[in-house]
Amino acid sequence: QCRGVKTLILDEADQLLDMGFREDIQNIVEFFPKERQTFLFSATVSSQIRQIAKMSLKPDYTFIDTVDPNDVNTNLQVKQSYIITPYDSHLNVIRNVMKEHKKSHKNGKIIMFLSTRMGTMLYAEFLRNLGDIEVYELHSGLSQNQRSRVSERFRKSRNSAVLVTSDVSARGVDYPGVTMVLQVGAPSSREQYIHRLGRTGRAGREGEGVLVLAPFEKGFTKLIHNLPVKEVDGRSYILKDDGMIERALEELDYDQIRSASAAFLGYYSGKTSTYLRKDNLLPAVNEFSKSFGQDVQLSSSFLDKFGIGQPRGKSLLLNRISSRNQSLSYGKPQHKRGSIRNRW
């Protein structure tokens, strides 16, 4: 059935590899006739992309680079900064970064990127509980119809709003009026940092990009050292809590925090060969869980999947950060009246 195919197009090839489709691409290419025209498009050209090119293109293929080698790969109209702050002040800093931006950008829109679906869901729920701003949530756990509805509502919103999203929104999506990209946690790569940042400062407009990292993620900054990004002292964003953060945490669901913590561990375990030491993982997930005011239990069998040693038959039990956590509901959270709850 594929013998009549004359043209093969591999679009967003780097994304296809990131999603684990390398073998699928190879199998598909083998079905097609060798005499064909092939186009391969990719925002980045890594060694893996070159291998795909060698496999799918003719030896005398033409390489077209649309980026001037002297250009900086980020929009110079986008003010970039990063903040390194411990998890005990993490949520406070994130909240106040957004509040400060909101003050200077009336009806501005923020896209907040998380690297896992569970993390996206948890942060979106936390921000909804705060009630400071309209919150929209977008990730792969939603159906395509739901994602389309969320995107459309975020586009049409005339109020200050934040779209809390996984990397499903990092490429190929245009949201007019986005004034800030807020990246929480280290992106999967330098390229992903740049792609996320590209959601703001579009069509010649100004924009702002802020990257919030925990101390154990500091090594990621080496990957973006030659970009126009500067460090900002996070202490300037640590303000006395008005009680809203504590109340927002009390309404979170334990199982949701546990799932986000497990996803956190899974995501960062893949970074130990680049900028992260494996012995930092357990303390990091401990602090992450504490920042949301909960204990988390991860079984030894689960930890074994990531090569993290733990005594057999025991669980990783993260310490309680205050006595009030003992009264937190482990069922579905009860939401405050009047809070803004936009899902789709």
C-alpha positions in Angstrom: 0.0 0.0 0.0 3.0 2.3 0.4 4.6 1.6 -2.9 3.0 4.6 -4.5 4.2 7.1 -1.9 6.4 9.7 -3.5 6.9 12.1 -0.6 7.7 11.6 3.1 7.7 14.5 5.5 9.1 14.2 9.1 7.9 17.4 10.9 9.1 18.4 14.4 11.6 15.5 14.2 13.2 16.5 17.5 9.8 16.3 19.2 9.2 12.8 17.7 12.5 11.6 19.2 11.7 13.2 22.6 8.4 11.3 22.6 10.2 8.0 21.9 9.2 7.4 18.3 12.7 6.6 16.9 11.9 2.9 16.2 8.5 3.9 14.7 10.2 6.3 12.3 12.6 3.6 11.3 9.8 1.0 10.7 7.8 3.5 8.7 10.7 4.5 6.5 11.4 0.9 5.7 7.9 0.5 4.2 8.4 3.3 1.7 10.1 3.1 -1.7 13.7 4.3 -1.8 12.9 6.5 -4.8 11.0 9.3 -3.1 11.3 12.9 -1.9 11.9 13.3 1.8 11.7 16.4 3.9 12.9 16.5 7.6 12.1 19.6 9.7 13.6 20.1 13.2 14.0 23.1 15.4 17.3 21.6 16.8 19.9 19.5 15.1 21.4 17.0 17.6 23.4 13.9 16.9 20.2 11.9 17.1 18.6 14.1 14.5 21.6 13.6 12.2 21.2 9.8 12.6 17.5 10.0 11.6 18.6 12.2 8.6 21.1 9.6 7.6 18.5 6.8 7.9 15.7 8.6 6.0 17.4 11.0 3.5 19.6 10.4 0.5 23.3 10.8 1.0 23.4 14.0 -1.1 20.5 15.7 0.7 20.4 19.5 1.0 20.7 21.1 4.5 19.0 24.4 4.9 19.7 26.4 8.1 17.3 29.3 8.6 19.2 30.6 11.7 22.1 32.9 11.3 25.1 31.3 13.2 25.8 34.7 14.8 22.3 35.1 16.1 21.3 34.4 19.7 18.7 31.7 19.7 16.3 33.6 21.9 14.2 36.7 21.3 16.2 39.7 22.5 13.0 41.5 23.3 12.3 39.0 26.0 13.8 39.9 29.4 15.2 36.7 30.9 16.1 35.9 34.5 16.4 32.9 36.8 15.8 32.5 40.5 17.4 29.9 42.7 15.3 29.4 45.8 14.9 26.5 48.3 11.6 24.7 48.4 10.6 26.1 51.7 10.1 29.5 50.0 9.3 28.1 46.5 5.6 28.7 46.5 6.0 32.1 48.1 8.4 33.2 45.4 6.3 31.9 42.5 3.2 33.6 43.9 5.0 37.0 44.3 6.7 36.8 40.9 3.3 36.5 39.4 1.8 39.2 41.5 4.6 41.7 40.7 4.2 40.9 37.0 0.4 41.4 37.2 0.9 44.8 38.8 2.9 46.1 35.8 0.9 44.3 33.1 -2.8 45.0 33.3 -4.7 42.0 31.9 -1.4 40.3 31.1 -1.2 36.6 30.5 1.3 34.2 32.0 2.2 30.7 30.8 3.6 28.5 33.6 5.5 25.5 32.4 6.0 22.3 34.4 7.9 19.2 33.2 5.4 16.6 34.3 1.7 16.1 33.9 1.2 15.4 37.7 3.2 18.5 38.6 1.1 20.6 36.2 -2.1 19.4 37.9 -0.8 20.0 41.4 0.4 23.6 40.7 -2.8 24.4 38.9 -4.8 23.3 41.9 -2.7 25.2 44.3 -3.1 28.4 42.2 -6.8 27.9 42.0 -7.0 27.6 45.7 -5.1 30.9 46.1 -7.7 32.7 44.0 -5.2 35.4 42.9 -5.7 35.0 39.2 -7.7 33.1 36.6 -6.2 29.6 36.2 -6.3 27.4 33.1 -4.8 23.9 33.1 -3.4 22.0 30.1 -1.6 18.7 29.9 -1.7 15.3 28.1 -4.2 13.9 30.6 -6.9 15.9 28.9 -8.6 14.8 25.7 -7.9 16.7 22.6 -11.4 18.3 22.8 -10.7 19.4 26.3 -7.3 20.8 25.4 -8.8 22.8 22.5 -11.5 24.2 24.8 -8.9 25.3 27.4 -6.7 26.9 24.7 -9.6 28.8 23.3 -10.8 30.1 26.6 -7.3 31.2 27.6 -6.9 33.0 24.2 -10.2 34.8 24.6 -9.8 35.8 28.3 -9.7 39.5 28.8 -8.5 39.3 32.3 -5.1 38.5 33.9 -4.8 34.8 33.6 -2.2 32.0 33.9 -2.1 28.8 31.8 -0.4 26.1 33.8 0.8 23.6 31.3 3.2 20.7 30.5 5.2 20.8 27.3 2.2 20.2 25.2 2.2 24.0 24.8 5.9 24.5 24.2 5.7 24.4 20.4 3.4 25.1 17.6 0.9 27.0 19.7 0.3 30.8 19.5 -1.4 32.5 22.4 -1.7 36.3 21.7 -0.9 38.6 24.6 1.3 36.4 26.6 3.5 38.8 28.7 5.4 36.2 30.7 6.7 32.7 30.5 7.3 31.2 34.0 9.3 28.0 34.0 9.1 26.1 37.3 11.9 23.5 37.6 14.6 22.7 35.1 13.4 22.1 31.5 14.3 18.8 29.8 17.0 20.6 27.8 18.4 23.9 26.7 16.4 23.7 23.5 13.2 23.1 25.5 14.0 26.2 27.6 14.2 28.2 24.3 11.0 26.8 22.8 9.0 27.5 26.0 10.4 31.1 26.1 9.2 31.5 22.5 5.6 31.7 23.7 6.1 35.3 24.7 7.6 38.3 22.9 6.0 37.2 19.7 5.4 39.5 16.6 7.9 42.1 17.9 6.2 42.5 21.3 8.1 42.7 24.6 8.0 39.7 26.9 9.5 38.3 30.1 10.9 34.9 31.0 11.5 33.7 34.5 13.0 30.4 35.4 12.5 29.2 39.0 15.0 26.5 40.2 15.7 24.7 43.4 19.4 24.7 44.6 19.9 21.1 43.4 19.0 22.2 39.8 21.6 24.9 39.7 23.7 22.9 37.3 21.1 23.5 34.6 22.2 27.2 34.4 25.4 26.0 32.7 23.4 24.9 29.7 22.1 28.4 29.2 25.1 30.4 30.3 25.6 32.0 26.9 22.0 33.2 26.6 21.0 36.7 27.8 19.7 35.5 31.1 20.7 36.9 34.5 20.3 35.6 38.1 17.9 37.5 40.3 18.0 37.2 44.1 14.9 35.3 45.1 14.9 36.8 48.6 13.3 39.9 47.2 10.2 37.8 46.4 9.9 36.2 49.8 7.2 38.1 51.6 5.3 37.4 54.8 2.5 35.0 54.0 -1.0 36.5 54.5 -2.3 33.1 55.3 -3.5 32.4 51.8 -0.7 30.0 51.0 -1.3 27.9 54.1 -5.1 27.8 53.4 -4.4 26.8 49.8 -2.2 24.0 50.9 -4.8 22.7 53.3 -7.2 22.2 50.4 -4.8 20.0 48.3 -5.3 16.3 48.0 -2.7 14.0 49.5 -2.9 11.5 46.6 -2.2 14.4 44.1 0.9 15.5 46.0 2.1 11.9 46.2 1.6 11.4 42.4 3.4 14.7 41.7 6.3 13.6 44.0 6.6 10.3 42.2 6.6 12.0 38.8 9.2 14.5 40.2 11.5 11.6 41.1 10.9 9.9 37.7 11.7 13.1 35.8 14.8 14.0 37.6 16.2 10.5 37.7 16.8 11.0 34.0 18.9 14.0 34.6 21.6 12.4 36.8 24.0 11.9 33.9 23.9 15.6 32.9 23.8 18.1 35.7 22.4 16.3 38.7 23.9 13.9 41.2 21.8 10.8 42.1 22.4 11.2 45.8 20.5 14.5 45.7 17.3 13.0 44.4 15.8 11.8 47.7 16.5 15.0 49.6 15.1 16.9 46.7 11.8 15.0 46.5 11.6 15.3 50.3 11.9 19.1 50.2 9.4 19.2 47.2 6.8 17.3 49.2 7.4 19.4 52.3 6.8 22.5 50.3 3.2 21.3 49.7 2.8 20.5 53.4 2.5 16.7 53.2 4.2 13.3 54.0 4.8 11.1 51.0 5.4 7.4 51.0 7.3 5.8 48.1 7.9 2.1 48.3 11.3 0.5 47.9 10.1 -1.3 44.8 9.2 2.0 43.2 12.6 3.5 44.2 14.4 0.4 42.8 13.1 1.4 39.3 15.3 4.4 39.4 18.3 2.7 41.0 17.9 4.4 44.3 18.8 2.3 47.3 16.3 1.8 50.1 16.1 -0.9 52.7 13.8 -3.8 51.6 10.3 -3.7 53.0 10.5 -0.1 54.0 9.1 3.0 52.4 10.5 6.5 52.0 8.6 8.4 54.6 9.0 12.2 54.3 8.8 14.0 57.5 5.9 16.1 58.5 6.7 19.8 58.4 4.1 20.9 61.0 1.5 19.5 63.3 -1.3 21.1 61.3 -0.6 18.7 58.4 -1.9 15.8 60.5 -5.4 17.2 60.1 -5.2 17.6 56.3 -7.9 15.7 54.4 -6.7 12.7 52.5 -9.8 12.8 50.4 -11.0 15.2 47.7 -10.2 18.8 48.7 -13.0 21.1 49.6 -12.7 24.3 47.6 -13.3 27.8 48.9 -16.3 29.7 47.8 -15.5 32.4 45.3 -12.2 30.9 44.2 -11.6 30.9 40.5 -11.7 27.4 39.1 -11.2 27.2 35.4 -10.4 23.8 34.0 -11.9 23.6 30.5 
